[in-house]
Amino acid sequence: MTATSPNDPQAIALAALAATLADDRRARRFLDLTGIGTEELRARAADPRLLAALIVFLEAHEPDLVEVSEAIGVDPTALTEARRELEGGAP
């Protein structure tokens, strides 16, 4: 899977969400750590706060960050930059 627009933070984050959910172990860990249910996840999938939280989750475990970035065809720093933009420019 490749992000459709490598410069669009929402597109990058949505691709990362899809890649995260495609891996059972990673998906379960994300859902368990956030406490979000699958229905809420579906309803909020485009919410910038949720997408930023997903990237924070990936950043907390570098192997996940690297694996997801490879799966969507972006550099890991693109995910970090997407998070910053989704958070409104926060470092």
FENSUL-V910203 format. One record per backbone hydrogen bond with DSSP energy under -0.5 kcal/mol. NH is the residue of the N-H (numbers start at 1). CO is the residue of the C=O. Records with the same first field share a line. If there is no record, write none. Layout:
NH = CO ; CO
This chain:
3 = 72
8 = 5
9 = 7
12 = 8
13 = 9
14 = 10
15 = 11
16 = 12
17 = 13
18 = 14
19 = 15
20 = 16
21 = 17
22 = 18
23 = 19 ; 20
24 = 22
27 = 23
28 = 24
29 = 25
30 = 26
31 = 27
32 = 28
33 = 29
34 = 30
35 = 31
41 = 37
42 = 38
43 = 39
44 = 40
45 = 41 ; 42
47 = 44
51 = 47
52 = 48
53 = 49
54 = 50
55 = 51
56 = 52
57 = 53
58 = 54
59 = 55
60 = 56
61 = 58
64 = 61
65 = 58 ; 61
66 = 62
67 = 63
68 = 64
69 = 65
70 = 66
71 = 67
72 = 68
73 = 69 ; 70
74 = 69
78 = 75
79 = 75
80 = 76
81 = 77
82 = 78
83 = 79
84 = 80
85 = 81
86 = 82
87 = 83
88 = 85
89 = 84
90 = 84
